[in-house]
Amino acid sequence: MTQFLDIVTFAGELFIVAIGLLLVFGILKIINLAHGAFLVVGSYATVVATRLNWDPWLALLVALAVGIALGALVERSVLRPIAARPLDTILATWGLNIVIVQLITLYFGRQMQFAKSAITGAVTLGGLTYSEYRLILLLIAVAVGAMVTVVMRTTQMGLIARAVIMNEELAQGLGINTRLVRFVTFCLGAGLASLAGALLTPLVSVHPLMGVPWLINAFMLVLVAGVSLGSLAVATLLLGGAQVLVSSYGNPVLGGLTIVILSVVILRFRTPA
């Protein structure tokens, strides 16, 4: 039972981290390599909120707002001028990742940081005691996925986003403001990345380079899932579950590479569409 809960809660963590990257990839058609840096920003926003003795739940909203604001700045000043050059956007976002990490390092240092958790207790399930926060985090992941799905399928904004995903040039020809769609999408992706960092903070040690492994895993999961939220959920559950099992029964170092290795195998043998 503990193993099952570890798998589903870790899958929830991966899903929260990857969903923002998936939205940006699906609509903007770029790989945002600054996604990990936005996650780190959210984590440090939570650390600052803890130092100021703010409510931990309020810290989540602060992290979301900071991520959206930073995403708006990046999209307007960095990505928009080079939107038509995909390779340049990849290089630019990776360079931005380095800049953000170095700025955080200069201000906070390289030492581990910690933040207060909104929930510190445990619950009993069938005689098993398990972290209440990890279960709440799983519910949040389900809620975020459901909310994004509802928006994409039932609202005009979602219809416009799907039109841009299918054919951006045709959508632009029909009068859709694709520049605004791209702007809102990137802001949302950055905000979700920062929110993910804030949610993960009570479970991990916060340091400037913490976003790298999460970025790599999220990147591989998005490549496997494509632009489907359902496929992303399945990928996080199966590949994340494999990582938990390998780390538990094998070598933790090898476990950390499980998602990357399995993703490469899947992509290698996937039948072209």
C-alpha positions in Angstrom: 0.0 0.0 0.0 2.8 2.4 0.8 4.5 1.6 -2.5 1.2 2.4 -4.3 0.8 5.7 -2.6 4.4 6.6 -3.3 3.9 5.9 -7.0 0.6 7.9 -7.4 1.8 10.8 -5.3 5.1 11.0 -7.2 3.2 10.9 -10.4 1.1 13.8 -9.1 4.3 15.8 -8.5 5.6 15.1 -12.0 2.3 16.0 -13.5 2.2 19.4 -11.7 5.7 20.2 -12.9 5.2 19.0 -16.5 1.8 20.5 -17.3 3.0 24.1 -17.8 5.8 22.8 -20.1 3.2 20.8 -22.0 1.0 23.9 -22.6 3.9 26.0 -23.8 5.1 23.2 -26.1 1.6 22.4 -27.5 0.6 26.0 -28.3 3.9 27.9 -28.8 5.7 24.9 -30.4 8.8 25.7 -28.3 10.7 23.8 -25.6 11.0 26.2 -22.7 14.3 25.3 -21.1 13.7 28.1 -18.5 10.9 26.0 -17.0 13.2 24.6 -14.4 14.3 28.2 -13.4 10.7 29.3 -13.0 10.2 26.3 -10.7 13.2 27.4 -8.6 11.7 31.0 -8.5 8.5 29.6 -7.1 10.4 27.6 -4.4 12.4 30.6 -3.3 9.3 32.7 -3.3 7.9 30.2 -0.7 11.2 30.4 1.2 10.9 34.2 1.4 7.3 33.9 2.5 8.3 31.6 5.3 11.0 34.1 6.5 8.3 36.8 6.5 6.0 34.4 8.5 3.3 34.5 5.9 0.7 31.8 5.7 2.0 28.8 3.6 -1.2 28.8 1.5 -0.7 32.5 0.7 2.9 31.6 -0.3 1.4 29.5 -3.1 -0.5 32.4 -4.5 2.6 34.6 -4.3 4.6 32.0 -6.2 1.9 31.8 -8.9 1.8 35.6 -9.2 5.6 35.9 -9.4 5.8 33.2 -12.0 3.1 34.8 -14.2 4.8 38.2 -13.9 8.2 36.8 -14.8 6.7 34.9 -17.7 5.1 38.1 -19.0 8.4 39.9 -18.9 10.3 37.0 -20.6 7.7 36.6 -23.3 7.5 40.3 -24.2 11.3 41.0 -24.0 13.0 37.8 -25.0 10.7 35.4 -26.8 8.4 37.6 -28.9 11.2 39.1 -31.1 12.5 35.6 -31.9 9.2 33.7 -32.0 9.7 32.7 -35.7 13.1 31.1 -34.9 12.6 27.9 -32.8 16.3 27.1 -32.4 16.9 30.6 -31.1 14.1 30.3 -28.6 15.6 27.1 -27.2 19.0 28.8 -26.8 17.4 31.9 -25.3 15.4 30.0 -22.7 18.4 27.9 -21.7 20.5 31.1 -21.4 17.7 32.6 -19.4 17.7 29.6 -17.1 21.4 30.1 -16.4 20.9 33.8 -15.7 18.0 33.2 -13.3 19.9 30.5 -11.4 23.0 32.6 -11.1 21.0 35.6 -9.8 19.3 33.4 -7.2 22.7 32.0 -6.2 24.2 35.5 -5.8 21.4 36.6 -3.5 20.6 33.4 -1.5 23.8 31.5 -1.8 24.3 27.8 -2.6 23.2 26.4 0.8 20.0 24.5 1.3 16.9 26.4 2.1 13.7 25.2 3.8 10.1 26.4 3.9 7.2 25.9 6.2 4.6 23.3 5.1 0.9 24.2 5.1 0.1 20.7 6.4 2.5 18.7 8.6 0.3 15.8 9.9 -0.3 12.3 8.7 -3.4 10.3 8.0 -4.2 6.7 8.6 -5.4 4.6 5.7 -6.2 0.9 6.5 -3.7 0.9 9.3 -1.1 2.7 7.3 0.2 6.1 8.3 1.0 8.4 5.3 1.9 12.0 4.8 -1.2 14.1 4.5 0.6 16.8 2.5 1.6 14.3 -0.2 -2.0 13.2 -0.5 -3.2 16.8 -0.7 -0.6 17.4 -3.4 -2.0 14.5 -5.4 -5.5 16.0 -5.1 -4.1 19.4 -6.3 -2.5 17.7 -9.3 -5.9 16.1 -10.2 -7.7 19.4 -9.7 -5.2 21.4 -11.9 -5.4 18.7 -14.7 -9.2 18.8 -14.5 -9.4 22.5 -14.6 -7.1 22.8 -17.6 -9.1 20.1 -19.4 -12.4 21.8 -18.8 -11.0 25.2 -20.0 -9.5 23.6 -23.1 -12.7 21.7 -24.0 -15.6 23.8 -22.9 -14.6 27.5 -23.1 -14.0 29.9 -26.0 -10.4 30.5 -24.8 -9.8 26.7 -25.0 -11.3 26.6 -28.5 -9.0 29.4 -29.6 -6.0 27.6 -28.0 -6.9 24.3 -29.8 -7.2 26.2 -33.1 -3.7 27.6 -32.6 -2.4 24.2 -31.8 -3.9 22.7 -34.9 -2.9 25.4 -37.4 -1.6 28.7 -36.2 -1.4 30.3 -39.6 -5.0 29.4 -40.4 -6.2 30.6 -37.0 -4.4 33.9 -37.6 -6.1 34.2 -41.0 -9.5 33.8 -39.3 -8.8 36.8 -37.2 -7.6 35.1 -34.0 -5.0 37.2 -32.1 -2.4 34.5 -31.9 0.2 36.9 -30.4 -2.2 37.3 -27.4 -2.7 33.5 -27.2 1.0 32.9 -27.1 1.5 35.6 -24.5 -1.2 34.2 -22.2 0.0 30.6 -22.7 3.6 31.4 -21.8 2.5 33.4 -18.7 0.3 30.5 -17.6 3.1 28.0 -18.2 5.5 30.1 -16.2 3.0 30.5 -13.4 2.3 26.8 -13.2 6.0 26.1 -13.1 6.4 28.5 -10.1 3.4 27.0 -8.4 4.9 23.6 -8.8 8.1 24.7 -7.2 6.1 26.2 -4.3 4.2 23.0 -3.9 7.3 20.8 -3.9 9.2 23.0 -1.5 8.1 21.3 1.7 9.1 17.9 0.3 12.6 18.8 -1.0 15.6 20.8 -0.1 15.6 24.1 -2.0 18.8 25.1 -3.8 19.5 27.0 -7.0 20.1 23.9 -9.1 17.0 22.0 -7.9 15.1 22.7 -11.1 17.5 20.8 -13.4 16.3 17.2 -12.7 12.7 18.3 -12.7 13.1 20.0 -16.0 14.8 17.0 -17.6 12.1 14.6 -16.4 9.3 17.0 -17.4 10.9 17.5 -20.8 11.1 13.7 -21.5 7.5 13.2 -20.3 6.3 15.9 -22.6 8.1 14.4 -25.6 6.5 11.0 -24.8 3.0 12.5 -24.2 2.9 15.0 -27.1 0.2 17.6 -26.5 -2.3 15.4 -24.7 -3.1 16.0 -21.0 -4.4 12.4 -20.8 -1.2 11.0 -22.3 0.8 13.1 -19.9 -1.1 11.7 -16.9 -0.5 8.2 -18.1 3.2 8.9 -18.8 3.7 10.3 -15.3 2.0 7.4 -13.7 3.9 4.7 -15.6 7.3 6.2 -15.9 7.2 7.9 -12.5 6.0 4.6 -11.0 9.0 2.9 -12.7 11.3 5.4 -11.1 9.9 4.8 -7.7 10.2 1.0 -8.0 13.8 1.2 -9.3 14.8 3.6 -6.6 13.2 1.4 -3.9 14.3 -2.0 -5.0 17.4 -1.2 -7.0 19.9 1.7 -7.1 18.6 5.2 -6.3 21.1 6.8 -8.7 19.8 4.5 -11.5 16.3 5.3 -10.3 16.9 9.0 -11.0 17.7 8.1 -14.7 14.7 5.8 -15.1 12.4 8.3 -16.7 15.0 9.5 -19.2 16.0 5.9 -20.2 12.5 4.7 -20.6 11.5 7.8 -22.6 14.4 7.4 -25.0 13.4 3.7 -25.5 9.7 4.7 -26.1 10.7 7.4 -28.6 13.1 5.1 -30.4 10.5 2.5 -31.0 7.4 4.6 -31.4 5.7 4.2 -34.8 5.8 7.6 -36.7 2.4 9.2 -37.1 
